[in-house]
């Protein structure tokens, strides 16, 4: 059964980045690399090449070379976007002081527009700049590109919910009770004590039946399912309702806040459960189109930059092999009329895969859902050992033993001794003993 592709160990570079790095290490400048790539059918401007080189430089193991010289360069602190990020760094704590909350990235965009620092069309540039600032990216001189921002400085715009529909019943006040009658109070206690020996039955507390653990108890692997679509989450919940795993909807290009939360949770799981990185599996489901493929590369880069490497990141669906094997309905990758600019990933996608493309939703049609469910469940269950689970059920799904009990003869002797102790406790002068104990 086709279950997609797996990429573990170090989230290896994509073909395009590998080629750029190779040309960089041969001493070519950004412009020269752009020309070579064009001759090979990869269309990237000099500016885009330099952007890729900057990202590659953030991982020192790539050994990126500096192959060009700056002829004239103003101090970094004089750059417009450097100043904007510096202003953001000041405004975030001011916003928190004023509201008690972190600002969202979008709120900060509007705030900067109010201040006249950016224009409405620069929102995406702002997002890109703040991501680099939060990741602490450096230039070829090892200097921060922008002032460093805390990685959690913004709230997550789209993946949190808050509050609930409040329609609780109102409640009238409850009046205080009367002072208990002292005679009745002491009579009740005396009656309870007189009856205590008969109430004592000489039987132990009942045991509690064994309870089996979770489906993944003592399993050697940890598995999560990530999928691209918020609207498909209910369907994934239904498919994996008995799988006992965590599901995440990354909603396309996930926010840095969301991915940081994911990586921190994975680190915590690895530390607490003592999982090695090679035993962590992320099963990914996403579109097979220009953006869908780029999202996979984006997530893997961010995970590595946030300190997660060596884990398995398996693309389960949709793959090009599945498009052909299951004859999935296709989508056009031509630019929609309502889009103002072409998808920058389309040319690279066509070069690698041609025009075949479809969305993850194509697997959820009546014709293909059954096949998809098999693919999805197999992708997870292949890492689950049934024999380990069965052994756990055998060891823990055990009824408790019967409660221990005294024999009738022994019980009667014990009850008589209880009567003797009660009588002894109230011999003449017992009230003086109680008074001294109270003092």
N, C-alpha and C positions, 0 to 999 in steps of 0.2 A: 504494500500500500504506500502511495506517495505521501510523505509527510514533510516535504520541503527541504530546506538546506540548513546546515549547522555551521556556526562560526564561533569557535571558542579560543582559548588561550589569551590572545592579545588584541582581539578585534582588529584583524589585519586590515591594511589600507585597501580602499577600492582601487580598481584598475587605473582610473584617471589620476588619483593622488599618487599612486606608485610611479606612474610615468613622469609626473611633474617632479617628484623627489629624485628620480633617476637623472633627469636632465639638469636639475639644480646641482646635484653632486658632480656632474660633469663640467660645471662652471658656467652654464648658460644663464643669462639674465632673464628677467621676466618677459621682456619683449621677444627675446630669442626663443624662449620656451613656447610662447604663444604661436610663433611662426611654425615651429616644428610640429606642434600639436595640430595646427590647421592642415599641414601636409598629410597628417595621419587621420584626418576626418574628425578631429576633436576641436570644436570651435569655442575658444576661450580668449577673451581680450587680455591684454597685458595687465589691466587692473584686476581682473578676476584671477589670473595666475598668481599675482602678488598676494591676493587675499588667501588663496589656497596655501601658499608658502608660509604666510604668517601663521595660519592654523597648524600646519605641519611643524612649525618651529616650537610650538608649545609643548611638544613631546620631545625631550632632549635625546631620546634614543633614535630619533629620525636623522640626527646629525645634519641639519639643514645648513647650507653654506650661504655666506653673504657674497653675492656676485655682482653687486653694483655699488657705486659710491654716491653719497649725497653731495651734490655740488654746493647748494646753498640751502640751509635749513634753519628756520626760525625755531626758537626754543619751544619744546612740546607744550609747555604751559601757556603759550600764546595761541595755540590752535583753537579754533572755534568750538569744536566738539569736546575738547579737553576742558575748556571753560564751562561748557554746559554740564558735563558730568560733575565737575567740581561744585557747581551750583546745586545739582541734585543731591550731592552728599551733604550739603548744608540744609537743604529743604526737607529731607526725609525726617530727621529728628524733630524739626519744627512742626511738621504735620502730625507726627505721633504725639508730641506734647499737646497740640491743640485738640486732637480728636480721640486720643487714646488708642489708635490703631495704626498699623502700617498702611501707607498708601498703595493702591494698585498701580501697576505700570501705566495703565491708561489714564488714571487720575493725574499722575505726574505729568503726562504729555499735555493735558489740558492746562495744568498749572503753569507749565513752561510757556504755553501759548499765551496765557494771560500776561505773563511777564515779558512777552515779546521776544523770547529767546529762540523759539523754533516756529516753523510754519506748519499748517495742518498736514501738508503732504510729506512731512518729515517724520511721521510717527514710526515707520518701519526702521528708519535710520536710528532713531532714538532707541528702539528695542535692541537693535544690533549692537549699538555702542554700550548700552547698559549690561548686556550679556558679557561682552568682552571685559568690562570693568569688574563685574562680579566674579568672573573666572580668573582675573588677574593676568591677562595676556600681556606679553612683552614683545618689544620690537627687536630688530637685529642687534641692537646695542645692549639688550638685556634690560631695558628700561620699560616701566609700565606704560602701555599705550594710553590708558586713561587712569585717573585717580581710582584707587581700589574701593569698591563698594562691597558691603556685606552681602553674601550670597542670598540671604533671606530678607533683604531690605524691602521687597515688595510683597504684598499679599498676592495669592494666586487668583487670577481673574475668573477662571471658568470651572474649577474642579472642586469647589467647596459649597456646601449648603449650610444655612444657619436658620435657627428659629423653627417654630412649628405653629400649626393652627390652634389657637387657644380658645377653646369653648368649654372649659371646665365648669362644673356646677358651682355656684357660690355656696358658702356655708355660713349658717347663723352661728353666733357664739354659743359655746356650751357652758352652762352655769356650773359653778363649783358645787361639790357635794357637801352634805352636812357633816359635822364632827361626829365620828362614830361613838356609840354608847359604850362606856368602859366596861359595864357589867356584861353586856352582850359579847363584847370583844374577848374578854377573858373566858367566858363560858365556851365560846367557839374553840379557843385554843385548848382548853381542858378536854373538851369532847374529842378533839383531833388526837390528843396525846393518849387518851384512854383507848381509842380505837386503833392506834398505831400498830400494836403487836398483831392484831387480826388482819390488818391491811398488808402486813409484811408476808409475802408468799414464798420467799426464798428462791426466787427465779431471777436469773441474770438478764441484763438488757439484751434484747434480740439483736442478732448480727445483721449486717448489711450485705446483700448480695454483691458479688464482684461486678465491676463495670468496665467494659472494654474501652480502650483509648481511642484516639483519633485514627483515621484511616492511614495516616502517614507516621504513626508512632514507630520509632526505632528504625525507620526506613533510611537508607544511606543517601538519598537524594532529596533536594528541595526544588519544587517546581512552582512557577507562577505562569499565568496566562496574561499576556498583554494584547489588546486589540485596538485598532485605530479608531473605531466608530462609537461615539456616545450612544447613538440611536440603536445600536445592536447589543448593548449591554444586557437588556432583559433576555435576549435570545441566548447569549453566552451563559447567563446565570442558569437558564433552564437546562442547557446542554451539560454543564458541569455541576449541577446541583448536588450530585453524590460524589464528586471527585475530591472534595475536601481541600481545595486550593484557593489561593487568592487570585482575583481577577482585577485587572486594571484597564481602563479605557484611556489611552493617551491623547485622544482627540487631536490627531494630526501632529503638527510640530509642537510637542509638549513644552510648556513653560519651564523655565529653569527651576522655579520653586517646586513644581511637581516632580521633576526628575531628581532633584536634590532629596526630596522626601523619599522617593523610591530607593535611591542608593543608600541613604542613611538607614532605612529599614532593613535592606539587604545586609549591610555591614553588621547591624545589630543581631540579625538572625545567624550570620556566620560566626559571630563571637559567642552568642549564648548557646546555640545548638552545636557549635564546633563543626560546622560544615566547611569543608575545603572548597575553594573556588570552583574546582572541576566538578563538584557535585551540585552546583547551582545551575538550574535550567530555566531560561525564560523562553516560553513558547509564544512566538509573535504571529499575529494575524493582521494583515493589512492589504491595501489596494495594490494591484499589479499595474501601476501606471507611473508616469514620470514623477509625480510628487510622492507617491507611495514608496517607490524605491529610494528616493532621496531621504524620506523620513527615517527609513531604517538606518542609513548611514549617519544621519543627524543624531539619532538616539544613541547609537554605538559610540560615536565620538564624545557625546556629552557624558555617557556613563564612564568612559575611560578618564575624561578630564575631572570627573567628580570622585575618582578613586576606586572604580570597579573595573577589574580586569581578570582575565583567566576563567570567566564563567562562560557557559554555553548560551548563545543567543540564536535560537533556531527559528528560521522563517518557515512556518508551517503552511501558511496560505496567505495570498494566492500566488502561485508560481506559474511560470510559463508552461511548464510540463502539465500542470493541472488544467490550464486553459484548453490545451489540445486533448488531453486524456478524457476530460469530462464534457468537452464541447460547450464550454461556458459562454453565455452571451457576452458580446464584446461592447466596448465603448469607444467613441472617437476621441483621439488625443489632439484633435484640432482645437484651436483656441475658440472658446465660446464668444459669442457676440457681446455678451455683457461684461467681458473682461477687457480691461484697458490695455494690458500688455501681455505678450506671450509668456507661457511658462518657461522659465530659463532652463528647466531640466529636460525639455522635450527633445532637443537635438541629441543630447547624450543618450537618452532612453532609446531613441530610434536607432542610433548607431550600434547599441549593444543588443537590443531586443526586437527591433522592427516596429511595426504598427500594432501588434497585438497587445491589447490592454483591457482590463476590466476592474470593477470594484469588488471589494469583499462581499458586498450585498448580493452579487450574482450567485453566490453559493447558497443563498437563503431562499431561493425560489422552490416551488413545489417539486420541480424536477431534480434539483441538486441537493436539497437539504439533507436527505438521508446519507448520501455519500460524504457530505461535509461533516456530519456528526460523527461518522466512523473515523474520518481523518483526525478530527479534533480530539476525540477521546483516546485514540491510539497514541497520539503525540504525547499525551500526559501519562497514560497507563504503562507505556513501555519503560518508564522509570520507577514503577511501583512493583514491589516484590510481594506477590500474593502469599508465598510461604511464610514470610515474616508476619504478615497480617494474621494468617490462620493460626500461627503459633501464639500470637498475642491473645487472640480470641480464646484459644484453648486454655491459656494460663489464667485469664482474668474473667471469663464468662462463667463464673463458678458461684453456686448458691452458698450462702453462709451456713455454718453448722447450727444445729438446734441450740437454743439457749440452755445453759446449765441450770439445774434445779435440785434443791434439797429433797431427800426422801421425806415421806409423811412423818415418820418417827423423829427424824432429825429436826424437821420444821417445828414440830410441837415442842421439843426441848428448847429450841431457840426462842420461840414465842414466850414460853414460861420464864426464861431468863430475862427477856425484855420487860415483863411485868414486874419481876423482882427489882430490876434496876430503876424502874419508874417509881415504885413504892419507896425504895431506899432514898431516892433523890428528894422525896418530900417528907422525910422523917422530921420530928419536932426540931425547930430551929433552922429549917431550910431557908426561911426568909432572911435570917441574919447572914447566912452564907451568900445569898444572892446580893445583899446590900454591899458586903465587902468586895465582891467581885466587880460590882458596878463602879465603886470608888477606885 
